[in-house]
Amino acid sequence: MKKLAIITTHPIQYYAPIFKLLSDSRIANKLFAFEVAYIVVFIQEITTDIYEELVKEILDLRELSNEELAEKFQEDRHAYVNSAYEWDYYVSTLFSGAGVLEKTQGELICKLQHGTTKTFRKVTRNVVEIPTQLKELVNNLEINYSFLEKPLLLNDPERLKIDVIKEIYSFYPRILLDSIGEVENELKLKLLNLPKLIEQYSNNNDGKEAYLFEDALTDGFNMFYNVEAEKIGGAGNTDIECLYLTKKKKFAVDAKSTKNKLSGINSGRLAGHRDKIGGEYTIVVAPRYVPAVLQDIQASPIVIIRASTFSEYLYNNIDNDIREIDFKDFDSIITNNLGTDISKNISNMTIERFATKR
C-alpha cells in the first residue's frame, strides 16, 4: 500500500476503519500502536479492496520482530515519528479516556528522533481493543452506518464550516440513544428528525425534493403552537399559507429549494401571492442565495431565512422539550427587519436561549 511522505491532513480519514478493524477477528480484534503508526494513519480513502489490503498488511507486519520493525520505521523517520506520536500519545489516549477504547501498555520497539532535536518518540506495542460493554453497540452502528461512508470534514470545499459543525452536533443515531436509555419519547424522536428534513430537502437533491421541502416546511411552521400552516402551492399561489393565531394575521411562506444559490426573487409575484390570502408579509426560506437577492426585497414586506437556521431553531426547541414554541419573537424580528435576511437575528436568538443549556 502506497504511503505518504508526511501526514498533511487531520487524522479524521483513518478514524473510519479503526472500529471496523477492531471488530475483525482476523486480526484478533485488536490493533497495536506500531500498526496504526506505520499503516493505518496514512489511509486517505477507504474502499472494500483497500480495507482487505489493509488487513493483509497488518497481518504481515505482525510477523516481524522488534528489530525488523525498528528498521522499517527508520526508513522514513520524519513521517513515522509524527504518526507514532499522534496516535500513541494523543488519539488513542483521548479515546481511551472517553471510554470508547481499552488501551493496554506494551513493550517498546524503538525510539525515533524528532527532526534534529534531542526529542525522541516511542514506537510501541501498546494495544487497543473495543471495551466489552461496547462491542454490541459498535456492531450495530456498523450495520447501519458503514465504515465506507465518507467522514464529515471541517475543510469540505463544498460546504461552509459552520454547516458541517451543525451536522456533527445534530447527529444522534437511534442505536446510540437506545443504548444509553435516551429514547423515551417516540414522538420527540420523530420531531427531532423534522428539522433535518427541512435542511436536506432545501437543497433539492437530484431535483426531486422540491415538493418534499414544502411539506417539511409546513410541518415546521405547524410546530409553533400559535401558528396554523397549510400547504397551498400551484401557479399564482403561495407555497404555504399561515395564520398567526395570537394576533390573527396571515403571512405567506415561499419555499425556495435549490442545489445552487438562489439567484433572484420576484417581489411583485410574491405580493400577488400575499394579496390572495390577505397576508402581511412573506417569509422566503432558502438554503443559500447570491447577495443581489437582497436588492430584490428591499423596502418590501419580505424576509429571507436560511433553511439551516430555521431548522436549527426548531431542533433546539424540540431537543429541550419546549412543547409550546411561540411565534411571538419570530414575528417581532420579521416586522422589525422587513426587506432583509433575518437568519443572523434568528441564529443569535437560538444561541442566547440554548447555548447555556448545553
C-alpha positions in Angstrom: 0.0 0.0 0.0 1.4 3.4 -1.0 2.3 5.6 1.9 2.6 9.4 2.0 5.8 11.1 2.9 4.2 13.2 5.7 0.9 13.5 7.4 -0.7 16.5 5.8 -4.3 16.3 6.9 -6.3 16.0 10.1 -6.5 12.3 11.1 -10.3 12.0 10.6 -9.6 10.0 7.5 -8.4 7.0 9.4 -11.0 7.1 12.2 -13.5 5.4 9.9 -11.7 2.0 9.6 -10.4 1.9 13.2 -13.5 0.3 14.8 -14.1 -1.9 11.7 -10.6 -3.3 12.2 -11.2 -3.7 15.9 -14.2 -5.8 15.1 -12.3 -8.0 12.7 -11.5 -11.5 14.1 -8.7 -12.0 11.5 -6.5 -9.5 13.4 -7.8 -10.8 16.8 -10.0 -7.7 17.3 -7.0 -5.6 18.3 -4.6 -3.0 16.9 -1.1 -2.4 18.0 0.3 1.2 18.1 3.0 0.4 15.6 0.5 -0.9 13.1 -1.6 2.3 13.3 1.6 4.4 13.0 3.1 2.5 10.1 0.0 1.8 8.0 -3.5 2.9 9.2 -2.7 6.6 9.9 -1.7 7.1 6.2 -5.1 6.0 4.8 -6.7 8.8 2.8 -9.7 6.9 1.5 -11.3 3.6 2.3 -12.9 1.0 0.0 -13.6 -2.7 0.4 -10.4 -3.5 -1.6 -8.3 -1.0 0.4 -9.7 -2.4 3.6 -8.8 -6.0 2.6 -5.3 -4.9 1.7 -5.0 -3.1 5.0 -5.9 -6.3 6.9 -3.3 -8.3 4.9 -0.5 -5.7 5.6 -1.3 -5.7 9.3 -1.0 -9.5 9.5 2.3 -9.3 7.5 3.6 -6.6 9.9 2.8 -8.8 12.9 5.2 -11.4 11.6 8.2 -9.1 12.1 10.5 -8.9 15.1 11.1 -5.7 17.0 14.5 -5.3 15.2 12.9 -5.7 11.8 10.1 -3.2 12.7 12.6 -0.7 14.0 14.5 -0.9 10.7 11.2 -0.2 8.8 10.4 2.8 10.9 13.9 4.3 10.4 13.3 4.2 6.6 11.2 7.4 6.8 11.8 8.6 10.3 10.3 12.1 9.8 6.9 10.7 8.7 6.8 7.9 11.3 7.8 9.9 14.3 4.8 12.1 13.7 2.4 9.3 13.2 3.6 7.3 16.2 3.4 10.3 18.5 0.0 11.4 17.1 -1.7 8.0 17.7 0.0 6.7 20.8 0.2 10.0 22.8 -3.0 11.7 21.7 -5.7 9.9 19.7 -5.7 6.5 21.4 -5.2 8.2 24.8 -8.2 10.5 24.1 -10.4 7.6 23.0 -9.3 5.6 26.0 -10.1 8.4 28.4 -13.5 8.7 26.8 -14.1 5.0 27.5 -14.6 4.1 23.8 -11.3 2.2 23.6 -9.5 0.0 26.0 -5.7 0.6 26.0 -3.1 -1.8 27.3 0.6 -0.9 27.6 3.0 -3.0 25.5 6.8 -3.2 25.1 9.0 -0.6 23.5 10.1 -1.3 19.9 12.3 1.6 19.2 12.7 5.4 19.6 12.7 7.8 16.7 14.4 11.2 16.8 12.1 14.1 16.2 13.9 16.2 13.5 17.3 17.4 14.6 16.2 18.0 18.2 17.1 15.9 21.2 13.5 14.8 21.5 12.7 11.1 20.8 9.3 9.5 20.3 8.5 5.9 21.2 7.2 3.2 18.8 5.4 0.6 20.9 3.4 -2.5 21.1 0.7 -0.7 23.0 -2.6 -2.2 22.1 -6.2 -1.0 21.8 -9.4 -3.0 21.8 -13.2 -2.3 22.0 -14.4 -2.4 25.6 -16.5 -5.5 26.1 -19.6 -3.4 27.0 -19.4 -1.5 23.7 -18.9 -4.4 21.3 -22.6 -4.9 20.6 -23.1 -1.2 20.1 -20.2 -0.9 17.7 -21.5 -3.9 15.7 -25.0 -2.4 15.4 -23.6 1.0 14.4 -21.5 -0.7 11.7 -24.6 -2.4 10.3 -26.5 0.9 10.0 -23.5 3.3 9.3 -20.9 1.7 7.1 -17.2 2.5 7.7 -17.1 3.1 3.9 -19.1 6.3 4.3 -17.1 9.5 3.8 -16.5 11.2 7.2 -17.6 14.8 7.6 -14.7 17.2 7.0 -14.4 20.6 8.5 -12.5 21.7 5.4 -15.1 20.4 3.0 -14.6 22.6 -0.1 -18.3 22.4 -1.0 -19.8 23.3 2.4 -19.4 26.1 5.0 -17.5 25.0 8.1 -20.5 26.1 10.3 -22.9 23.8 8.4 -20.6 20.9 8.9 -20.3 21.6 12.6 -24.1 21.9 12.9 -24.5 18.5 11.2 -21.9 16.9 13.6 -23.7 18.2 16.7 -27.1 17.2 15.5 -26.2 13.6 14.7 -27.9 11.4 17.3 -28.1 7.8 16.0 -31.2 5.9 17.2 -29.0 3.0 18.1 -26.8 5.2 20.4 -29.8 6.8 22.0 -31.4 3.4 22.7 -28.1 2.1 24.3 -27.9 5.0 26.8 -31.7 5.0 27.6 -32.4 8.3 26.0 -35.2 7.2 23.7 -38.2 7.6 26.0 -40.4 9.5 23.7 -41.0 8.2 20.1 -42.8 11.4 19.2 -39.9 13.5 20.2 -37.5 11.4 18.2 -39.8 11.8 15.1 -40.0 15.6 15.7 -36.2 15.8 16.0 -35.9 14.4 12.5 -38.1 17.2 11.0 -35.5 20.0 11.2 -33.0 17.7 9.5 -35.5 17.0 6.7 -36.1 20.8 6.2 -32.4 21.4 5.7 -32.0 18.3 3.5 -34.9 19.0 1.2 -34.0 22.6 0.8 -31.0 21.5 -1.3 -33.4 19.8 -3.8 -31.1 16.8 -4.3 -31.3 15.4 -7.8 -34.1 17.9 -8.4 -36.7 15.6 -6.8 -37.2 17.1 -3.4 -38.8 20.5 -4.0 -42.3 19.3 -3.0 -40.9 17.4 0.0 -39.4 20.7 1.1 -42.8 22.4 1.1 -44.2 19.5 3.1 -41.4 19.6 5.6 -41.7 23.4 6.0 -45.5 23.2 6.5 -44.8 20.7 9.3 -42.1 23.0 10.6 -44.4 26.1 10.9 -47.1 24.0 12.5 -44.5 23.3 15.3 -45.4 26.8 16.6 -48.3 26.3 18.9 -49.9 29.5 17.8 -49.4 29.2 14.0 -51.7 27.2 11.7 -49.9 26.4 8.4 -51.4 24.8 5.3 -49.6 23.9 2.1 -51.3 25.6 -0.9 -48.9 25.6 -3.9 -49.8 25.8 -7.6 -49.5 28.5 -10.1 -50.2 32.0 -8.8 -50.3 30.8 -5.1 -48.0 31.0 -2.2 -46.4 27.7 -1.2 -47.7 27.8 2.3 -50.5 29.9 3.9 -50.0 30.6 7.6 -52.2 32.2 10.3 -50.6 33.6 13.4 -53.4 32.9 15.8 -52.3 35.2 18.6 -52.5 38.3 16.5 -55.0 36.9 14.0 -52.9 37.8 11.0 -51.8 35.8 8.0 -48.4 35.5 6.3 -47.0 33.6 3.4 -44.1 31.2 3.2 -42.3 30.7 -0.1 -40.1 27.6 -0.2 -37.0 28.1 -2.5 -35.2 24.7 -2.7 -32.1 24.8 -4.9 -28.9 22.9 -5.4 -27.1 26.1 -6.1 -27.6 29.7 -4.8 -31.0 31.3 -5.2 -30.3 33.9 -7.9 -33.4 36.1 -7.7 -36.7 36.8 -6.0 -39.7 38.3 -7.9 -41.2 40.5 -5.2 -44.1 41.5 -7.4 -45.2 37.9 -7.8 -44.9 37.3 -4.1 -47.0 40.4 -3.5 -49.7 38.8 -5.6 -49.5 35.7 -3.5 -49.9 37.7 -0.3 -52.9 39.6 -1.7 -54.6 36.3 -2.4 -54.5 35.2 1.2 -54.6 38.7 2.8 -51.1 38.1 4.2 -49.0 40.9 5.9 -45.6 39.6 4.9 -43.7 36.7 3.1 -41.0 34.5 4.6 -38.7 33.1 1.9 -36.9 30.0 3.1 -33.9 29.0 1.0 -30.6 27.1 1.6 -28.4 29.9 0.2 -28.6 32.9 -2.2 -26.4 35.4 -4.2 -26.0 38.8 -2.5 -28.0 40.5 -5.2 -31.2 38.8 -4.0 -31.2 41.3 -1.1 -31.8 44.1 -3.6 -34.9 42.3 -4.8 -36.6 42.5 -1.5 -35.5 46.0 -0.3 -38.4 48.1 1.0 -40.8 45.2 0.6 -42.7 43.1 3.2 -40.4 40.1 2.6 -37.7 38.5 4.7 -35.3 35.7 3.9 -34.3 33.0 6.4 -31.8 30.2 5.6 -33.2 26.7 5.9 -30.4 25.6 8.2 -31.1 28.5 10.6 -34.8 27.7 10.7 -34.2 24.0 11.3 -31.6 24.8 13.9 -34.1 26.9 15.9 -36.8 24.2 15.7 -34.3 21.5 16.6 -33.1 23.2 19.8 -36.6 23.9 21.0 -37.6 20.2 20.4 -34.4 18.9 21.9 -35.0 21.0 25.0 -38.6 19.7 25.4 -40.2 23.0 24.7 -43.7 21.9 23.7 -45.2 25.4 23.2 -42.9 27.0 20.6 -44.1 30.6 20.4 -44.1 32.5 17.1 -44.1 35.8 19.0 -40.3 36.5 18.8 -40.2 35.4 15.2 -43.0 37.8 14.3 -41.2 40.6 16.1 -37.9 40.0 14.3 -39.7 39.8 11.0 -41.8 43.0 11.4 -38.7 45.0 12.6 -36.5 43.8 9.7 -38.6 43.7 6.6 -36.7 43.6 3.4 -33.7 41.8 4.9 -32.2 38.4 5.7 -33.2 37.6 9.3 -31.0 34.5 9.6 -28.5 36.1 11.9 -31.2 37.5 14.1 -32.8 34.1 14.5 -29.4 32.4 15.0 -28.5 34.9 17.7 -31.8 34.2 19.4 -31.1 30.5 19.3 -27.7 30.9 20.8 -29.0 33.2 23.6 -31.7 30.7 24.6 -29.9 27.4 24.3 -26.2 27.8 24.3 -26.0 28.0 28.1 -28.2 24.8 28.4 -25.6 22.6 26.7 
